[in-house]
């Protein structure tokens, strides 16, 4: 449309701030400069409000639609917010242009609803760790030294240390790329992997 963006104070939402209101079909809001240091999977959350059943919207990253079409629910007031989200969106590292695109609006109020914020929440994938030695059939006697070795990798981060435990007891910690720890076997049974 040929008018300014409608910005108002988010008086009733936790955290306050400002909201974009009276959004209409065909409008979009561009956020330049989303800069991610690492590629990853993100949950994208939207804080929205609408006095009536609102319109639909989607989010684009670098011109590609990355969310399903979402409908703003009737929250009872233009200042009563709820959070909608899209889970598991893969985003590459680097700078990105993000566009919030309004797909439809309510015919009577001619608005899709109000937006307070958009949040990108990284989803941390757990690291993969496997014991490489000792083998399953190796035995040790009390007083023997046992070297435990492990391989570890993290697809969305870095491994900085590996801690080795048996029955809740810390046996050793290693900060090197070849993770191993030596401990003295005592007269007790240690569980298998």
C-alpha positions as a Markdown table, in Angstrom:
| # | Residue | x | y | z |
|---|---|---|---|---|
| 1 | Unk | 0.0 | 0.0 | 0.0 |
| 2 | Unk | 1.1 | 3.6 | -0.3 |
| 3 | Unk | 1.1 | 4.5 | 3.4 |
| 4 | Unk | 3.7 | 4.1 | 6.1 |
| 5 | Unk | 4.2 | 1.0 | 8.2 |
| 6 | Unk | 2.0 | 1.0 | 11.3 |
| 7 | Unk | 4.2 | 0.8 | 14.4 |
| 8 | Unk | 2.7 | 0.9 | 17.9 |
| 9 | Unk | 3.8 | 0.1 | 21.4 |
| 10 | Unk | 3.3 | -3.5 | 22.5 |
| 11 | Unk | 1.7 | -2.5 | 25.8 |
| 12 | Unk | 0.3 | -5.8 | 26.9 |
| 13 | Unk | 3.0 | -8.3 | 25.7 |
| 14 | Unk | 5.7 | -9.5 | 28.0 |
| 15 | Unk | 8.9 | -7.8 | 27.1 |
| 16 | Unk | 7.1 | -4.8 | 25.6 |
| 17 | Unk | 8.8 | -3.3 | 22.7 |
| 18 | Unk | 7.1 | -2.2 | 19.5 |
| 19 | Unk | 4.8 | -4.1 | 17.1 |
| 20 | Unk | 3.9 | -3.8 | 13.5 |
| 21 | Unk | 0.1 | -3.6 | 13.2 |
| 22 | Unk | -2.7 | -3.5 | 10.6 |
| 23 | Unk | -0.7 | -5.7 | 8.2 |
| 24 | Unk | -2.5 | -6.4 | 4.9 |
| 25 | Unk | -2.4 | -8.9 | 2.1 |
| 26 | Unk | 0.5 | -8.2 | -0.3 |
| 27 | Unk | 2.6 | -6.4 | 2.3 |
| 28 | Unk | 6.0 | -7.7 | 3.4 |
| 29 | Unk | 8.6 | -6.7 | 6.0 |
| 30 | Unk | 12.3 | -7.2 | 5.1 |
| 31 | Unk | 15.0 | -7.7 | 7.7 |
| 32 | Unk | 18.4 | -7.4 | 6.1 |
| 33 | Unk | 21.4 | -8.8 | 7.9 |
| 34 | Unk | 20.5 | -12.1 | 9.6 |
| 35 | Unk | 24.0 | -13.3 | 10.1 |
| 36 | Unk | 24.6 | -16.9 | 11.2 |
| 37 | Unk | 28.1 | -18.0 | 12.1 |
| 38 | Unk | 27.3 | -21.7 | 11.7 |
| 39 | Unk | 24.8 | -23.6 | 9.6 |
| 40 | Unk | 22.1 | -25.2 | 11.6 |
| 41 | Unk | 18.5 | -26.2 | 12.2 |
| 42 | Unk | 16.3 | -23.6 | 13.8 |
| 43 | Unk | 12.8 | -23.3 | 15.2 |
| 44 | Unk | 11.3 | -19.9 | 14.0 |
| 45 | Unk | 8.8 | -18.3 | 16.3 |
| 46 | Unk | 6.4 | -15.5 | 15.6 |
| 47 | Unk | 4.7 | -13.4 | 18.3 |
| 48 | Unk | 1.2 | -12.4 | 16.9 |
| 49 | Unk | -2.1 | -10.9 | 17.9 |
| 50 | Unk | -5.5 | -10.4 | 16.3 |
| 51 | Unk | -8.9 | -9.4 | 17.7 |
| 52 | Unk | -10.6 | -11.5 | 15.0 |
| 53 | Unk | -9.4 | -14.7 | 13.1 |
| 54 | Unk | -6.4 | -13.2 | 11.3 |
| 55 | Unk | -4.8 | -13.7 | 8.0 |
| 56 | Unk | -2.1 | -15.9 | 6.7 |
| 57 | Unk | 1.6 | -15.2 | 6.4 |
| 58 | Unk | 4.9 | -17.0 | 5.6 |
| 59 | Unk | 8.6 | -16.3 | 6.0 |
| 60 | Unk | 11.2 | -16.2 | 3.2 |
| 61 | Unk | 15.0 | -16.4 | 3.6 |
| 62 | Unk | 16.9 | -15.1 | 0.6 |
| 63 | Unk | 13.7 | -15.3 | -1.5 |
| 64 | Unk | 12.8 | -18.9 | -0.6 |
| 65 | Unk | 9.7 | -19.7 | 1.4 |
| 66 | Unk | 11.0 | -21.6 | 4.5 |
| 67 | Unk | 7.7 | -21.9 | 6.5 |
| 68 | Unk | 4.3 | -23.3 | 5.9 |
| 69 | Unk | 1.5 | -20.7 | 5.5 |
| 70 | Unk | 0.5 | -19.9 | 9.1 |
| 71 | Unk | -2.8 | -18.3 | 10.2 |
| 72 | Unk | -2.9 | -15.8 | 13.0 |
| 73 | Unk | -5.5 | -17.0 | 15.5 |
| 74 | Unk | -8.1 | -14.9 | 17.2 |
| 75 | Unk | -6.4 | -13.9 | 20.4 |
| 76 | Unk | -9.3 | -11.7 | 21.6 |
| 77 | Unk | -7.5 | -8.3 | 21.3 |
| 78 | Unk | -5.0 | -6.6 | 19.1 |
| 79 | Unk | -2.7 | -6.4 | 22.1 |
| 80 | Unk | -3.1 | -10.0 | 23.4 |
| 81 | Unk | -0.3 | -12.1 | 21.9 |
| 82 | Unk | 0.4 | -15.7 | 21.3 |
| 83 | Unk | 3.4 | -17.5 | 19.7 |
| 84 | Unk | 3.3 | -19.5 | 16.5 |
| 85 | Unk | 6.2 | -21.4 | 15.1 |
| 86 | Unk | 7.8 | -23.4 | 12.4 |
| 87 | Unk | 10.1 | -26.2 | 13.6 |
| 88 | Unk | 13.2 | -27.6 | 12.0 |
| 89 | Unk | 14.2 | -25.0 | 9.4 |
| 90 | Unk | 17.7 | -25.5 | 8.0 |
| 91 | Unk | 19.6 | -22.3 | 7.4 |
| 92 | Unk | 23.1 | -22.0 | 6.0 |
| 93 | Unk | 25.9 | -20.0 | 7.6 |
| 94 | Unk | 26.4 | -16.4 | 6.4 |
| 95 | Unk | 24.3 | -13.2 | 5.9 |
| 96 | Unk | 20.6 | -13.6 | 4.8 |
| 97 | Unk | 17.7 | -11.4 | 3.9 |
| 98 | Unk | 14.5 | -12.3 | 5.7 |
| 99 | Unk | 11.0 | -11.3 | 4.5 |
| 100 | Unk | 7.8 | -11.7 | 6.4 |
| 101 | Unk | 5.1 | -11.9 | 3.7 |
| 102 | Unk | 1.4 | -11.3 | 4.4 |
| 103 | Unk | -0.6 | -13.7 | 2.2 |
| 104 | Unk | -4.2 | -12.8 | 3.3 |
| 105 | Unk | -6.2 | -10.6 | 5.7 |
| 106 | Unk | -9.6 | -10.5 | 7.3 |
| 107 | Unk | -12.2 | -9.1 | 4.8 |
| 108 | Unk | -14.0 | -7.0 | 7.4 |
| 109 | Unk | -11.0 | -5.5 | 9.3 |
| 110 | Unk | -8.7 | -5.5 | 6.3 |
| 111 | Unk | -5.8 | -6.6 | 8.5 |
| 112 | Unk | -4.0 | -9.9 | 8.9 |
| 113 | Unk | -3.0 | -9.1 | 12.5 |
| 114 | Unk | -0.1 | -7.7 | 14.5 |
| 115 | Unk | 3.5 | -8.9 | 14.9 |
| 116 | Unk | 5.6 | -8.1 | 17.9 |
| 117 | Unk | 8.7 | -10.2 | 17.2 |
| 118 | Unk | 10.3 | -13.0 | 15.2 |
| 119 | Unk | 12.8 | -15.3 | 16.9 |
| 120 | Unk | 15.3 | -17.9 | 15.5 |
| 121 | Unk | 16.0 | -20.6 | 18.1 |
| 122 | Unk | 18.9 | -22.9 | 17.2 |
| 123 | Unk | 18.3 | -26.6 | 17.7 |
| 124 | Unk | 21.3 | -28.3 | 19.1 |
| 125 | Unk | 21.9 | -31.8 | 17.7 |
| 126 | Unk | 23.6 | -34.1 | 20.3 |
| 127 | Unk | 27.1 | -35.1 | 19.6 |
| 128 | Unk | 27.9 | -38.7 | 18.5 |
| 129 | Unk | 30.3 | -40.5 | 20.8 |
| 130 | Unk | 31.4 | -44.1 | 20.6 |
| 131 | Unk | 33.9 | -46.1 | 22.7 |
| 132 | Unk | 36.6 | -47.5 | 20.5 |
| 133 | Unk | 38.6 | -49.4 | 23.2 |
| 134 | Unk | 38.7 | -51.5 | 25.3 |
| 135 | Unk | 36.8 | -54.0 | 23.3 |
| 136 | Unk | 33.7 | -55.8 | 24.6 |
| 137 | Unk | 35.5 | -59.0 | 25.6 |
| 138 | Unk | 38.5 | -57.4 | 27.3 |
| 139 | Unk | 38.9 | -58.1 | 31.0 |
| 140 | Unk | 41.0 | -56.4 | 33.6 |
| 141 | Unk | 42.0 | -57.3 | 37.1 |
| 142 | Unk | 42.1 | -55.0 | 40.2 |
| 143 | Unk | 45.1 | -52.8 | 40.0 |
| 144 | Unk | 45.4 | -52.9 | 36.2 |
| 145 | Unk | 45.4 | -49.6 | 34.3 |
| 146 | Unk | 42.6 | -49.4 | 31.7 |
| 147 | Unk | 42.7 | -47.0 | 28.8 |
| 148 | Unk | 39.3 | -46.0 | 27.5 |
| 149 | Unk | 39.3 | -44.4 | 24.1 |
| 150 | Unk | 36.4 | -42.7 | 22.2 |
| 151 | Unk | 35.7 | -41.1 | 18.9 |
| 152 | Unk | 33.4 | -38.0 | 19.1 |
| 153 | Unk | 31.9 | -35.7 | 16.5 |
| 154 | Unk | 29.3 | -32.9 | 16.5 |
| 155 | Unk | 27.6 | -31.9 | 13.3 |
| 156 | Unk | 26.5 | -28.5 | 14.5 |
| 157 | Unk | 29.3 | -27.5 | 16.9 |
| 158 | Unk | 32.6 | -28.6 | 18.2 |
| 159 | Unk | 33.7 | -31.1 | 20.8 |
| 160 | Unk | 36.0 | -29.5 | 23.4 |
| 161 | Unk | 36.2 | -32.3 | 25.9 |
| 162 | Unk | 34.9 | -35.9 | 26.6 |
| 163 | Unk | 34.2 | -37.1 | 30.1 |
| 164 | Unk | 34.3 | -40.8 | 30.9 |
| 165 | Unk | 31.9 | -42.2 | 33.6 |
| 166 | Unk | 31.1 | -45.5 | 35.2 |
| 167 | Unk | 28.1 | -45.8 | 37.5 |
| 168 | Unk | 28.0 | -42.0 | 37.9 |
| 169 | Unk | 31.7 | -41.8 | 38.9 |
| 170 | Unk | 34.0 | -39.6 | 36.7 |
| 171 | Unk | 36.9 | -41.8 | 35.6 |
| 172 | Unk | 38.7 | -39.2 | 33.5 |
| 173 | Unk | 38.4 | -36.2 | 31.2 |
| 174 | Unk | 40.3 | -35.5 | 27.9 |
| 175 | Unk | 40.5 | -32.2 | 26.0 |
| 176 | Unk | 42.5 | -33.5 | 23.0 |
| 177 | Unk | 41.2 | -34.6 | 19.6 |
| 178 | Unk | 42.0 | -38.3 | 20.3 |
| 179 | Unk | 39.9 | -38.7 | 23.4 |
| 180 | Unk | 41.1 | -41.2 | 25.9 |
| 181 | Unk | 41.4 | -41.6 | 29.7 |
| 182 | Unk | 43.4 | -44.0 | 31.9 |
| 183 | Unk | 42.1 | -45.2 | 35.2 |
| 184 | Unk | 43.1 | -47.8 | 37.7 |
| 185 | Unk | 40.7 | -50.8 | 37.9 |
| 186 | Unk | 39.4 | -51.5 | 41.4 |
| 187 | Unk | 37.9 | -54.7 | 42.7 |
| 188 | Unk | 34.4 | -54.2 | 41.3 |
| 189 | Unk | 32.3 | -54.8 | 38.2 |
| 190 | Unk | 32.1 | -52.0 | 35.6 |
| 191 | Unk | 29.1 | -52.0 | 33.3 |
| 192 | Unk | 29.5 | -52.7 | 29.7 |
| 193 | Unk | 28.9 | -49.9 | 27.2 |
